[in-house]
Amino acid sequence: MVTRLDRKLANIRAGRYTRADFVIADAKDSDVGAGVTATGFDYSVKPPRRRSRQEFIAQIEAIIKQDIVDIMLVSQSNLELLDERAAFSGSEMKPAIRGNLETMCWGAVRHGTYTQTASLPFRDANLTRAIANYPTHGTDLALYSVSFSNDVELDLRALNAFAEFRAEAARTGFKYFYEVFNPSVDLGFSREQIGEFVNDNIIKSLASVPKAERPLFLKTPYNGPKALDELASFDSELIIGVLGGGAGTTRDTFELVAQSERYGARLALFGRKINLAEAPLQLIVLMRAVADGTIAPEEAVRAYHGELQKLGLTPNRPLADDRVITEEVLTSAAAKAA
């Protein structure tokens, strides 16, 4: 089945990109790195409480039925539950699984100290099983992530693990998208240097990868306009996406969509920014509108609070606070655009 993602990527690669082709992905794979706290909150009850796993699955189903998001990224076990419920039946949304998870992403484990050391590669997804019944069940798309630490031994280990994954993906017929995080430990770099370090490692790590094994697209932190433009301008064969990072304010969410599209990204994959929102479905509608350019980020925040009021939901922050950009990397470009 041809998915909406397939058509959008084809348009981008053929040089026919319009803002309608900007890809929005929902990262509902948080259980792989966080455990009980991964499911977010049900704000329809007072006081809000954590969702159970089954309620989390129901939330994912609602987003699939809404049919705005282009990719739904989940853990392999949760994809099985969704398939049992025929959640993707007849949908043009592309399911994907988390193919691995760097240890830097285990930071949400309560009382854990994993983020205090450099990240290590870890993989437990079973690609053969995931693709066994595709396309009726399962998927043929995975996310593979890497973190470089400026340490020869650790980075060599990460690159070897990446090569092993690519070989297995090729054997099983799996496609993948490639996520490169910022370093998980402080290397003493400025924001600009981090962007340059990550960009160079992305290009270097793909230099020997033949076309048959290259990722469908990239996913990397937004390190500011200069870094994103440099990466997007370097190779027209690479489709660049940005990850969402922390929950932030609602303005942070919409601003990141707008800025990433403006400076060359063609995809946004947000996890906590959607999962921790008071009204995820309404947020997604407005994310799409911001990506399409039909509404500005600040106006979208006001519209979102209007939706919360209609639903009778108490916002996590007053409108005045939620309109503020709190992520430092977004502030300078926003000021320049204003």
Backbone hydrogen bonds, N-H to C=O, Kabsch-Sander energy under -0.5 kcal/mol:
donor,donor_aa,acceptor,acceptor_aa,energy
4,R,92,E,-2.0
5,L,92,E,-0.6
7,R,3,T,-1.8
8,K,4,R,-2.4
9,L,5,L,-2.9
10,A,6,D,-2.1
11,N,7,R,-2.1
12,I,8,K,-2.5
13,R,9,L,-2.7
14,A,10,A,-1.8
15,G,12,I,-1.3
16,R,11,N,-3.0
21,D,18,T,-2.3
22,F,19,R,-1.3
23,V,266,R,-2.5
25,A,268,A,-2.9
26,D,71,I,-2.6
27,A,25,A,-0.6
27,A,270,F,-2.5
28,K,26,D,-1.2
28,K,73,L,-2.4
32,V,29,D,-1.8
33,G,30,S,-1.0
34,A,30,S,-1.9
35,G,31,D,-0.8
37,T,34,A,-0.8
38,A,35,G,-1.9
39,T,36,V,-0.8
40,G,37,T,-0.7
42,D,49,R,-3.3
43,Y,41,F,-0.8
45,V,42,D,-0.7
49,R,42,D,-1.2
51,R,40,G,-2.3
56,F,52,S,-2.2
57,I,53,R,-2.3
58,A,54,Q,-2.0
59,Q,55,E,-2.1
60,I,56,F,-2.1
61,E,57,I,-2.5
62,A,58,A,-2.0
63,I,59,Q,-1.7
64,I,60,I,-2.4
65,K,61,E,-2.6
66,Q,62,A,-1.7
67,D,63,I,-1.3
68,I,63,I,-0.6
70,D,24,I,-3.1
71,I,24,I,-1.2
72,M,94,K,-2.6
73,L,26,D,-2.6
73,L,71,I,-0.6
74,V,72,M,-0.5
74,V,96,A,-2.6
75,S,28,K,-0.6
79,L,75,S,-2.0
80,E,76,Q,-1.5
81,L,77,S,-1.5
82,L,78,N,-2.3
83,D,79,L,-2.6
84,E,80,E,-2.2
85,R,81,L,-1.2
86,A,83,D,-1.7
87,A,82,L,-2.7
89,S,86,A,-1.1
91,S,88,F,-2.3
94,K,70,D,-2.6
96,A,72,M,-2.4
97,I,141,L,-2.0
98,R,74,V,-1.3
99,G,97,I,-0.8
99,G,143,L,-2.2
100,N,143,L,-0.9
101,L,122,F,-2.5
103,T,120,L,-2.3
105,C,102,E,-2.1
106,W,103,T,-1.8
107,G,104,M,-0.7
108,A,105,C,-0.6
109,V,106,W,-1.9
112,G,109,V,-2.2
116,Q,113,T,-1.7
117,T,114,Y,-1.1
125,A,99,G,-0.7
127,L,125,A,-0.8
130,A,126,N,-2.1
131,I,127,L,-1.9
132,A,128,T,-0.7
132,A,129,R,-0.6
134,Y,131,I,-1.4
136,T,133,N,-1.0
137,H,133,N,-1.9
139,T,130,A,-1.5
142,A,175,K,-1.7
143,L,97,I,-2.2
144,Y,177,F,-2.7
146,V,179,E,-2.5
148,F,181,F,-0.6
155,D,151,D,-3.1
156,L,152,V,-2.3
157,R,153,E,-2.0
158,A,154,L,-2.1
159,L,155,D,-2.3
160,N,156,L,-2.4
161,A,157,R,-2.2
162,F,158,A,-2.0
163,A,159,L,-2.1
164,E,160,N,-2.1
165,F,161,A,-2.2
166,R,162,F,-2.5
167,A,163,A,-2.1
168,E,164,E,-2.1
169,A,165,F,-3.0
170,A,166,R,-2.4
171,R,167,A,-2.0
172,T,168,E,-2.1
173,G,169,A,-1.2
174,F,169,A,-2.5
175,K,140,D,-3.4
177,F,142,A,-2.1
178,Y,217,F,-2.1
179,E,144,Y,-3.1
179,E,177,F,-0.5
180,V,178,Y,-0.5
180,V,219,K,-2.2
181,F,146,V,-2.5
181,F,179,E,-0.6
187,L,185,V,-0.5
194,I,190,S,-2.4
195,G,191,R,-2.1
196,E,192,E,-2.0
197,F,193,Q,-2.8
198,V,194,I,-2.8
199,N,195,G,-2.6
200,D,196,E,-2.5
201,N,197,F,-1.9
202,I,198,V,-2.3
203,I,199,N,-2.2
204,K,200,D,-2.8
205,S,201,N,-2.4
206,L,202,I,-1.0
206,L,203,I,-0.6
207,A,203,I,-0.8
207,A,204,K,-0.7
209,V,206,L,-1.5
213,E,210,P,-2.0
214,R,211,K,-1.1
216,L,176,Y,-2.7
218,L,239,I,-3.2
219,K,178,Y,-2.5
220,T,241,G,-2.0
223,N,221,P,-0.9
228,L,224,G,-2.2
229,D,225,P,-2.9
230,E,226,K,-2.2
231,L,227,A,-2.1
232,A,228,L,-2.8
233,S,229,D,-2.2
234,F,230,E,-0.9
235,D,231,L,-0.8
238,L,235,D,-1.7
239,I,237,E,-0.5
240,I,238,L,-0.6
241,G,218,L,-0.7
242,V,267,L,-2.2
243,L,220,T,-1.3
244,G,269,L,-1.5
251,R,322,D,-1.7
253,T,249,T,-1.7
254,F,250,T,-2.1
255,E,251,R,-2.9
256,L,252,D,-2.3
257,V,253,T,-1.7
258,A,254,F,-2.3
259,Q,255,E,-3.0
260,S,256,L,-2.3
261,E,257,V,-2.0
262,R,258,A,-2.2
263,Y,259,Q,-2.1
264,G,261,E,-1.1
265,A,260,S,-2.8
266,R,240,I,-3.4
267,L,240,I,-0.7
268,A,23,V,-2.4
269,L,242,V,-2.7
270,F,25,A,-2.0
270,F,268,A,-0.6
274,I,271,G,-1.1
275,N,271,G,-3.1
276,L,272,R,-2.4
277,A,274,I,-1.4
283,L,279,A,-2.2
284,I,280,P,-2.4
285,V,281,L,-1.8
286,L,282,Q,-1.7
287,M,283,L,-2.4
288,R,284,I,-2.4
289,A,285,V,-1.7
290,V,286,L,-2.4
291,A,287,M,-2.6
292,D,288,R,-2.2
293,G,289,A,-0.7
293,G,290,V,-0.8
294,T,289,A,-2.1
295,I,289,A,-0.8
300,A,296,A,-2.4
301,V,297,P,-1.7
302,R,298,E,-1.7
303,A,299,E,-2.3
304,Y,300,A,-2.4
305,H,301,V,-2.2
306,G,302,R,-1.7
307,E,303,A,-1.8
308,L,304,Y,-2.3
309,Q,305,H,-2.0
310,K,306,G,-2.0
311,L,307,E,-2.0
312,G,308,L,-0.7
312,G,309,Q,-0.9
313,L,308,L,-2.6
321,D,318,P,-0.6
322,D,318,P,-2.4
323,R,319,L,-1.4
324,V,321,D,-1.3
326,T,324,V,-0.6
328,E,326,T,-0.7
330,L,327,E,-2.1
331,T,327,E,-0.8
331,T,328,E,-0.8
332,S,328,E,-0.7
334,A,330,L,-1.8
335,A,331,T,-2.3
336,K,332,S,-2.0
337,A,333,A,-2.3
338,A,334,A,-1.8
